[in-house]
Amino acid sequence: LECRRALGDAFEFTFQDADGSVQVASAIAPTRPCASDDAISAVRQQLLLAKADSHLADWSTKESCRVLLTFHGTGVTSRSQAESHKVGVAALRQEAKQGKTDRLSWIPKGAKADSYLFGVPNLWLLAPTRHGAHNWEGPGYRTALSAVERLQALSVNAVFSDNPDDMVTCQAEACNTAGAECTSACFDLMQPLPVGMQRVTPRDSIARGSLRRLADINHLIVGGHSMGGHGAWHFAVHQPDRVAALVPASGWLSKELYGDSNQWLMHDVSHSWLSPEVAMTMQASFIHNDVDKHASNLRHVPIHQRIGTKDRTVHPLFHRRMKRVLQAHGVAATVDELAGKEHWWWDSRSTNDGGAVFDLVLRDVYDSHAKQSTKEQCSTHAQLTVYDVSSTGSKLGLTILGQPHPHQQSVASIVYNEDGSDLTVNTRNVKALQLEQRLSCLQELRSIRIDGMLLDVDTLPVVLCWTTTQQWQPCTQRLSHAAAYHVAERPFTIHPMTADAQPLALYLSHQFLQTSDGFAPVQASLDAEPTSNIIALAIGSLDPPLNGWVEQFVTQQHDATSSGHGLCMLKLLEYVLNPRQHELSACPLFRPSQLWQPGAGLAVLLPDLIGANNQSIYVVLGHDIQGLTNLASMLSTPTIPPMARQPLTNMIPDFLATSADLPAKGMGGIVLAGFWQ
């Protein structure tokens, strides 16, 4: 516990992440109310009708407080990242003398000249964290999304009221009939107010106080420094409809192009053995983290990117290159290069002026977008570029849900007429998409034309699919969004199917904890109706119920897979399930009986296969203990321990098969790899 004396002090809160682990974030509340009484009254009516805080995302209003979501760099804590957004009171007063008179309103009454102000007075500031290297990709991206949702739930708590009596009022008036349970909700920051309208009916005085600082999480101002600069780019290109402005500082574009130790296959001995097909598949499994490949998604997003001209950690080339790519997509960006500055600095032009992430220039940027209306963000033309459908949100209300060629580039060109009533979409490598009325400034759609086809759509949202008759039609079938590297981004358990696999299961679990504070419980038994995703480690053969699930998947997948590496993996799985029956089975690449030899292994995703919540299974199988050890080690052991990623998050295709040469040849020991259709 920690005592915070004022709203402008940073505080920390924990929350349950998407994978079931407990993570932490730091935040600074706005020191000024953002919402008017009229706006509060409208939101309060929704509060009274709501039954759970899951509805909070629909309560954003143009008068609520926007959020500055800031990503930290390597080795920086969330608290340090939040508190790096500080400026000296003396510097603010000096700026006021030079004409920035509005800065006087930032200074708290009675503030001493040698004190600091933290955060922007009319913005929430949120600094999430996820332990580990490069962790704003994969699990860290999900952590940021979870932290944003949790912040909004916290923002309605009475502790953020202007009225010091609100906490007492909450206990005396709203809780006079509900007892200790309601009192706990009033005082516990981890329980948003109201907890549920069946039990709690807040008084007007409480709602007026707490809702003045309701966090608007649909118009985020996204920033960060170094690794966090990359995190800001990455978040913005994957959630373009939720980003009101982007302010990355000293951020790289692709980890594989940043630093000698990360360069893709440049000095790796496996390059001499690796087949072009496998290399292409492995690269496709991480290409969705390259922000420049998604640059089109930032059209109409205000961008102010910053770097020091003498930065020897992240070269200014990256920012200059990104500006050129953005310009090619018709995206305007301000590139702010500070002469003589290196990777980090505290003072840009004067002492304690805010430095690398909070000086006068950037404070003006944050302040201007804190006040920007929703309507100013609307546009009539955009392009959404996607490589991984399961991690990319919408652009102008359009979300790509399916690809005929997975993990390749998919593009949707979006054009609205001037009043937003008619929509034209042209697609490439898209087999399913969703349309919703994402932006309030767009009118109700009268017509939708996709790839030249005029569609009759009555209501939004709607899911549209490319059918076997070569037409776009509304559809209701469930679409699989799973990828192998997403298995550990939902709650999951690790199951050693034999006693020999137990040590490897524990090793894998410890790697999740060590590399990302992940929660990876190991369970010996495997339920027939699991409630979470499964990572199963097996040796030699597949036992019930795992063999039944694999057989079910092979039967289903044969309908969608008639050639290529996918067919070869199905043939291999059939042989593993029943060697005698499939001894003579073959595919164009190999005969399974020749591949499945001592030291061999396979890893395969069974996506959205079981359970009420469509859980996925990731099977790691060795022909023998050596084959399992080799494969499990490749999937979870870092080549550079200080820069370890979480297991199963990088270079993980949907399926792969390995030979006994894996330890000697590295990725050259992978004989088969690919993605499911």
Protein Blocks (a to p, Z undefined) as FASTA:
>chain_A
ZZdfbfklccddddddfkopacdddddddfbdfbdfklmmmmmmmmmmpmbfklmmmmpc
fkbccdddddddehiafklmmmmmccdfklmmmmmmnopamlmmmpcghiafkbccedjf
kbccdddddedehilghjlmmmmmmmmmmmmmmmmpmklpfblklmmmmmmmmmmmnojm
lmmmmmmmklccdfblklpccdfklmmmmmmmcccfkbccdddehjlmmmmmmmmmmmmm
lpmbdcdehiafblklgojklpghklgmklmmmcfklmmmmmmmmmmmpmklmmmmmgoi
acdddddfklckbgfklmmmmmmmmmmnopacdddddehiafbcfbfkbghilpjmlcfk
lmmmmmmmmmpcfklmpcfbdcdddfblklccceehiacfbdfbghiacdddddddfkop
accdddehiabdcdddfblkbccdfbdceehiacddfbdcddddddfkopacddfbdcdf
bdfklmmmpccddddfbfklmmmmmmmmmmmmmmnopacdddfbdcfbdcbdcddddehi
acdfklmmmmmmmmmmmmmpcghjklmmmmmmmmmmmmmlmmmgccfkbcfklmmgghia
cddddehkgcjkopacdddddfblmlmmmmmmmmmpcfblmlcccehkbopafbdcddfk
lmmnmmmlpcbdcddZZ
